Amino acid sequence: MRLFDAHTHIDMKHFKNDREQVIERAKKAGLIGMVTSSIGPGSFRRTLGIVEKHQGFIHHTAGCQASRLTEDEAQKIISLIRKYSEGIVAVGEVGLDYHWVTDANQRKAQEPLFRLFINLANELELPLVIHSRKAEPRATEILEKNAVNGVLMHCYDGPRETTKRIADNGWSITLPANFARYRSRSEAAKIMPLDQILLETDGPYLSPTEKRNEPANLALGCKSLADLLELPMEDVAEATTKNALAFYRL
Ligand SMILES: [Zn+2]
């Protein structure tokens, strides 16, 4: 069985003491690769070293934390992405965050920064990985007007109508390993065609267990999706792995 973690944060301090064991456990669990998302200049540089050490297994997608982003930081990240674009498989996670950002003006202020990253992805001919927590409909509108290449709605949790639009647009979503706990995510998993679904852990976050989340837990999300769709786990593993390899052009 081949599994692929389409979105994790392996550079984070949560993995500082046992990162190599975490990567070994992922391989033992059947993962053939993972995409790690850097979220700032420091995170970007740390990720370069990790990817270098695990070439062919760990891939880099570079973005930001939408809820805390400033113009200055956006420009720093953008110049790093330009400089190292050869080693980057997608721009993101980038997008809008309405969970932490509740003020209407501050929400609006995220949009021009989001567009900077969309334009960058268009320019570099890279796909986009989107963070759209509680902002899925607005993020979708902006992307429909501006995005040229592939779009992956990471950790997707949007309403039905938006899910249908995403499916019609030919975009993809990722489901986290604990997705079955959320009715909305289970519903999205049924609306989306299987060839537009990828699996992720978002480790160290969104754990399906009591402990820190890590890429080896991807198998739990795969099992949940297989149960939900009433398909053999091997088929779901193979389909979602193929989708990830195609989306990131690996
Ligand atoms: Zn993430």
Boltz pocket constraint, residues with backbone or C-beta under 6 A from the ligand:
constraints:
  - pocket:
      binder: B
      contacts: [[A, 7], [A, 8], [A, 9], [A, 37], [A, 93], [A, 202]]
      max_distance: 6.0
